[in-house]
Amino acid sequence: MKRNYLELQHHLISRFPDLQNRVSGSIDQPAEVFVMLANITNLLQILGMAFFIFGDSLLKTFGISSKPKWLSFVQDNKMMCFIGLFMLNNMANSNLSTGAFEVEYNGIVVWSKLETGRMPSVMGVVQGIENVRRQYAASVAPM
């Protein structure tokens, strides 16, 4: 995504030299609930791996003498549990990418990936900026 932004920035500055040092970008932050969910699934995956490998030893370390049924199930089905935790973690982390690629010029959105569902073409953004400039020029032109 960053490479796309840098390429677009380069094309815009070469087409509109007055935009030099005025083109900026930032990362759109995901919702807090998705960040929390991703953190929880990351922790579950790490704990799951620890129990896959050191299950009985971990129980002894914490002073637990009888093995819980869930640990027996996990140890008997390591591959299935590993794949399940991996997929759960992967799904949670996929929500951290917002997919936003918004291009604004003077506060007016000239391209929105969220609305169109696709990355902008250079010409699409150039046309959007030219349209905003024409509208501005028409609004300040003497009558």
N, C-alpha and C positions, 0 to 999 in steps of 0.2 A: 504494500500500500504506500509506503514511504517513497519507493522508487517512482510510482505513478505520480505522486504529488510533486516530486522534484522535477520530473520531466515536464509536467504541465507548467510548473513555475518557470522553467527555462523558456518554454515556448511563449508564455504570456509576456515575459520581460523582453524577449526578442521582438515580439509583435507590438507591444506597447511599452516603449522605453521609459515612459513616465511612471511606470509601476515599479521601477527599480527600488528595492528596500521597502516596498509597500505590500508585497505578497507574503502572506504568512499562513501557517497551517497549525492545527493542533489535533490531539487525539480526543475523540468523543468518548467520554467515560460511560461505561455500562451502568445499569441500575445497581444500587447497593446490594439488593437481594441476590443478584447473580454473582457478585463478587463473594458474598458470604457462602453461597452454595458451592462455588468453585473451591473455596478454602476448605470447606467441610469434606468435600469429596477427595481433595488432595490428601487431607489427613487420614481419611478412611483407607485410601490406597496405601499409604505408608504403613499404617497400623496392620492392614491386611497382609502386606508383604512380611512384616515382622512376625505375625502369627503363622504364616505359611512356613517360614524358616525356623523360627525359634519358639513355636507355640508352647510346648511343655516346659521349656526352660524359663520362659517369661512367667508362666503361672507360678513356678517354684520361687522365682525371684520376688514376686509379690505375695508370697505366702499362701497361695491357693493350692490346696492339696488334691481336690477332685476336679477332673477335667469336665468342663461344661459340654453339653450335647452339641452346641453350635460349633465349638472348636473341633470336635470329632468330625462333624460334617465338613468343615472347611478343610481339614487335613486329608480327609478321604476324597475330596473333590477340589483339589488345588487348582487345576487348570480352569475348571468352570468358574470358580470363585475369582480367580485372577482376571479372566476375560470379563466377567461381570463388573468387577471394580474398575477395570481399565475403561470399559465402555461408559460406565456411569461418570467417571471422572472426565472423560473426553466430551461427553454431552454437556456437562456442567461448564467446562472450560470453553466450549464453542459459543456459549452465550456471552462471553466476555468481549467478543468482537461485535461492535454495533453495525458495521457495514456502512457507516456514514461516510460520504465523500461529498461534502457540500461546498459549492463555490459561490462566494458572495462578492459583489462589487458595489462599493458605497452603500452597504447595508441591504442590498437587494440580491436575493438568491438568483443566480444565473444558471446554476445546475444543482440538482439534488439527486444523488444516487438512491436515497431513501424513497423518493417519489417515482423515479424512472426505473429503478431496479437494475441499473447498469452503470458502468464507469463512464465518465464523460469522454467525448472525443475532443481533441484540441479545437477543432473547428466549431463544435457546439458551444464550447465555453467562449471562444473568440466572438462568435455571433451574439451570444448573450451579453457580453460586455459592450459590444458595439451597439446593441439595441438600447442598453441602459444609457450609454453616452448620447445616443441620438435623442432619447426622451428627455434627458437633462438639457441638452442644447436647445431643444424645441421649447422647453419650459422657461428658459432664461432669455430666449431670443426676444429682441424688442419688437413690439407690435405696431 
